[in-house]
Amino acid sequence: MRRAAFLACCTLLWAGCAYSPSVAPREPWFETDANLERKAKRLEAQTMGIVNSAGMLLYEAHTPLDDFANWAQSHDLADAPAWHGHLIAALAFAEAASGVDRDAELRRLAGGLTRFYSVTGVPGLLGRSMLPDYRGPRLKWMDTKEQRPTRYWLQGPTGEWWRNGLAKGHLIHACFGLAVPLALERAAAIDLEPKTRGALLDALLPAARYLVDCDFHIRDYDGTPTEFGNLGPQSLNGFNMLGALSILASAAPYDAELRAVYEEKFDAWGDRAGETMRLFGRILRSTRYHWHNAPTHSNMHVLAAATISLLMQETDRERTREIRRAARGLWHFLRFERHAPFTIGYTALVDRSEGELRLSEVIDDLRDFPDDKRDRGESRKTMSRVQPLANRPLSTHYWKSKPYYRAIPDTRPPDGRVFGAQDYLLAYWMGRYFGLVPAE
């Protein structure tokens, strides 16, 4: 009865009031190389140049890196596991698309995630960031528990420093990255060396087991639930259901107990996840709430990664039908946001005819992507129209940022930061793998 009432209310909410945002004209504020492959090579070199000795991506690095203060502060990150995972996925797609072996890089990056487990002291527990090999006194930029009660720097059992408070989005993105090379191997698109597969599983399986042990609410080092770590599948919460299922699906082929949990949970949640995402998409399309509230764009990026991960892994026809149903709900509004990875994944795995209508926007934005992802001194302004990427300010990760931001150039001096280009590399190489983005 309550579900029927909810559906009726949702129908009234969206009936006759769908909102489609318009797109601003392209007005680039910097020059860039429009050659996609040349750009990918340059951005990969820049990105791998800010991977530290432990194999962790410093996606927002302070230069020059050979100065200890800059090198250390480059670890003061909020989302390290998330964008690290996207870099892993990008290199796996690159191997599948180009045939160039990436085993060494994949092992190195997988090891960056596994390193967290010794630093946090809890197998399967990632942090927001870590400063490996440093056991000295607290540095001035390290927030204390008194300053940031849910996200602070502390020393683990090895004496190394890490930042706690892992969010569910970080875990979903990290597991997405680890899942992609394993899924591509199962699809015979790449051939992983046994030690590379082992390194990926050494990072993935403890994280999935820990999530199940925590009853789907991530617990911190001291046993307390993290602030944004609840993946518990509350009624009508498609976000949590899809996120948890994507992690379980990643681990299921390699662990019998986790496979049993995945099958049990999909049977319990699958149809509800599909239905709630369908309703969710229509509700967001029917209002302007989503487009004018920046935090939801980051959440939608999490959902996009979880959905793509599930679509790449699940082969059962009935389960795939529910995942596609959820994907169509997300597509109902996300197709207006020039979200490159989801547009590519949706076109390849759900509906090619619908997705292809948006691919030209993706390719235009990739051509307009900066080929030197370095701070340019701009600020930003929120506009009423979606901005092509050429108009937008630099972002640590474009696909999670608000597409209504427009850059206002030359408003402050550049501060010397360089950013990882895992966002470009994932979209470009995923598009190449699925044959939807041209090489050049």
N, C-alpha and C positions, 0 to 999 in steps of 0.2 A: 504493500500500500504506500509506504513512504517513498519507495523508488518510483512508483508511478506518479506520485505528486511532484517529485523532483523533476522527472522528465517533462511533465506538463508545464511546470514553471519555466524550464529551460526553453521549451518551444515558444512560449510567449515572449521570452527575452529576445530571441533572435529573429522572430517572425517579422519579415518586412523591413528590417533595419540593418542589413549587412553593410559594413563600411569597408571601402577599398581605398587605401591611401594612394595618392598620386606620387610621381617621381619627379624630382627637380631636374632641370637641365644640367648636363655635364659641364662643369667649370673647373678644370684641374688647377691646382695651386702649386704643383711641382712637376718636374719632368722625370720620366722613367722609361726604361727600355720596354717596348711593347712585345719583344720576342719572348715567348713564354718559357722556352727551354733554356735560353741563355740566362733569363732571370732566375729560374730554378737553381741553376748551377751556382750562381753568385750568392743567392740567399741561403742555399745549403751550406756553402763554405762559411758564411757569416754566422749562421746558427750553430754549426758544429764547433765553431771557434769559441763559443761561450758555454760549452759543456765542460764541467769541471773534471778534476782528476778522478773523482768518485763515479763519474758517468752521469751526473745530474745536469739538466739544462738550466742555466741561469737566464731565464727568458727576458729579464730586464736587468742588464748588466751596466755597471758604472765603469767608465774607462778613464785612464788606462788600466788594464787589468793586471799589469805587472807591479802596480802599487798595492801593498797589502791592505790598506784601508779601503780602497775601491773594490778590490777582489773580495774582501770579507763582506762589505755591505751589499755586494751584488747578490748575496744569499738571503737578504731580507725580503723574502717573497711571500705572497699570500696563497698562491695557487700552483706551486711547483709540480705536484704529481699530475695535475690535469694537463698542462701544456706539454709536459714531458711525455705523457701518454700519446698525445697527438703527434709528436715527433716520431715516436716508435711506429705508429700506424702509417705515417707518411713514407718512411723509408721502406716499410714492407710493401706498400703499394708501388713504390718506385722500382723495387726489385721485380715485382710481378709485371709491371708495364715495360720495363727496359731490358730485363734479363741480366742486369748487372748485379752481382752478388753483394748483399748487404749484411751478411752474417756477423761480421766483426762489429759493425756499428750497432746492430740489434742486441748483441750480447752485452756490449758496453752500456747501452742505455737501460736494458733490463736490470743490469747490476746496480744501476743508480737507484732504482726502486727497492731492490732487495736490501741495499745498504741501510735503508730506513729501519729495518727490523732490528738490526743490532744497535742502532743509535737510540731508537725509542725503547728498546728492551722488551718489546712485545711482538712476537711473530705475527705478521699480518697487519700490524698497525703502522700506517703511513702518517707522516706529519704534513703540515703546510709547507715546510722547508726544513733544511738542515745545513749546518756548517761543518762538513766532515774534516777530520784531522786537526781541528782547533780545539784545544782543551784549556785555553787560558781563561782569564777573567772575563766577566760579562762586558760586552762592548756597548758603547753609549747608545746605539740605535736599537738594542735588544729590549723590547718591551718586557716589563716584569708582570707578574700576576696581578699586582696592585694596579698597574696601568691598563692592562687588557686582560681581565679575569678569564676570558675563554680562549684567548689566542696569544700566548706569551712564549718567550724563549726560556728554555731550561736545559740543564745538562742531563744526559741519559747515563746509563750504567757504564758506557765506555768513556765518559767524561766529555764527549763531543756534544755540541749544542744543536738543539732542534726547536722548531716552532710547532706547538700542538694545536688542537682544535680542528682536526680534519673534518671537512664537510662532505656530505654525500655526493655532491657534484664532483669533487676531487676524486673520490674513489671510482665513480662511474667512468669518468674520462680516463683515468689511469688503466682501468680494466679494459676499456674499449681499445686503448693502444696495445695492450698485451694480447688481446683477442684477435686483432686483425691479422698479424703474421701467422698465428696458429690456424685461423679459418682459411687463409689463403693456401696454407700447406695442405689442409684437408681437401681443398678444392683442386689440388695439383697445380696451383698457379705459381708456387715457389717450392723450393726444396731446402728445408732447414737442416743444418748440421745438427746431429744429436745434442751437442753441447749448447747450441743456440736454443733449441727447443727446451732443453733443461733449464737454461737461464730464464726464459720467459715463464716457465711453469713455477720456478722457484720464487718468482715475484707474484704470480697470479694466484696460485692455489692457497697460500697462507692468507691472502687478503680475503678470498671468498669464504674460507673456513671461519675466519675471525668474524666476518659479518654474520654468518649463521649462528656462531656461538654467542654473539651479542644480541640475538633475536632481532636482527635487522635495524638496530640502533647502535651506531658506532660508539664504542666505549674508549675513553682516553686511557693513558698510561695508568691512571689511578682508579680506574673502574667507573668513573663518572661518564654519563652520556655526553657526547660533544654537542655543542650548541646547534649546529646545522647538520647533524649526522643521522637523523631519523629517517630510515627507509622502511619503517613499519608500514604495511599496506592497509592504512585506514580505509574504511568504506569510501568508494568513489574517488580514490586517490590514484589516478592513472600514472602520475609522475613517479610515485614510490614503487608501484607495481612494476612498471617498465624498467626502472633503474635497477631494482633488485633482480628481476628476471634476466636482464642483460649480463649482470655479473655471474649469476648462476649458470647461464648458458655457456659462458666463456670457459668455465671450469668443468662443466658436466662431462665432456668427452674424456677427461683425464682422471676422474675421481668418482668411484661408484656411489659413495655416500652423497656427494654433492649432486650427482645426476638424479638420485632418488628425490632429493629436496627440490630440485628444479622441476621435475615432472609433477610432484605433488603440488607445488606452488602454481605452476602454470595451469593445472586443472582447476585450482581454486580461484585464480586471479585472471586468467587469460581473457575470458569473455568480458569481465568487468573492465579490464584495462582497455580493451578495444572500444567498448561502449563509452566509457568515461572520456577517453581521448576524443572520440567523435563529438560528444557534447561540448567538451572543453574548447575544441576548435571552433565550433559554431558560436559559442558564447563570446569568445575573444573576437571573432570576426564581427559580431553584432554590436560591439561597443568600441570605444576608443581607449579603453583602459590599457590594453596591452601596448599600444603604440606610444603612449605617453607616460609610461612608467619603466624606467631603465632597468631595474633589477630583473624584470621578467624576461628580458632578452638573454641574459646569462642562463636563466633556467631553461629557456627554450632550446638553447644550445646543448644543454645536458640531455634533454629529451631527444634531440636530433641524434646525438651520439649513441644513446641507448637503443633507439629504434633501428639505426643503421646496423649496429652490432647484432641485434636479434635477427634482422633480415638476412645478414650474411651467414648466420650460424644455424638457424632452424630449418629443417628440411621436411618436417611433418606438415602435411597439407592443411589440416585443421588449425594447427597452431599458427602457421604462416598466415592464414586467412585473418586471424585476430590481430596479428602484428600489423598487417597491411591496413586493417581497419583503423588501428591506432595511428598509423602513419598518415592516412588520409585526413584524420582529424587535425594533426599537426600541420599538414600541408594546406589546410583550409585557410589559414591566415599567414603561415610562414612563407608561402610562395611570394608574398608581396615584399619581403624583407631582404631580397638579394642574398640569401644565406647559401653560400656556394656549396659546402659539403652536403647539406640536406637536399638541395636541389639536385645535385649529382646522384646521391644515393636514391632519392625518390624516383628519379627518371630511370635509373638502371634496375631497380628492384621492385618498384610498385606499378608505375604507370608511365610508360615512355611517351605516349602521345601528349599527356598533360604536362609532363616535366619538360619536354623539349620546347614548349612555349616560353620557358624562362631561361633556357640555357644561354641564349645570346647575352643576357644580362650578366650571367656568371663569367662568361669569357671576356666581356668588356671590362668587368671589374678586375679580373686577373691581369689583363693587359695594363690596367691603370695602377696595379699594386706597386708600391715603391720597390725599387731594386736595391736600395740601401736603406734598411729599416733602422734609421737612426733619428734621435730626437731632432726636430727642426725648429723648435721654439714657438710652435703655434698654440693657440688656445681653441676653445670650441663654443658653439652656440647651438641650442636645440631649435630645430626648424619644424614647420608643420608638414613638410613633404619628405619622403624618403630620399636620401642623398646617395647618388652613385658613389662608388668607392673613391673616385677621383676627387670628390669634394670633401671627403671626410678627414678628420684629424687622425694622426698616427695612433695605433692601438697596440697594446701588448698582444691582443688576439682579436682580429677584426670581427670574426663571426659571432662573438659573444657580446660585442659592444652595440650600443644603440644606433640603428641606422638613420636616425634623425639628426645626428650630430653633424654639423658643418664646421670645417676648419676656419679659424681666423688667423691667418699667417702673421709671423713677425711681431708677435705681441710680447715676447719675452726672449731672452737669450737662450740658445740651446744649452742643455746641461751635460752633454757628453754621453748620455745613455744610448746603448744599442739594444735592440729588441730581437728576440728570436722570431724566425719566420715560419714556425711550425704551422701557422694558419694557411699561408700560401702553399707550402709544400704538400700539406694534406689534400687541399682542394685540387691542386694541379695534378698530383700523381694519382689520386683517386679517379679524377676525370680521365686521365690517360688510360688507366687500367680498364675502365668501363667503356672506353672508346667514345667518350662524350666531349673531350677537350682536345684540341689539336696540339701536336707536339710543339709547334712554334707559334 
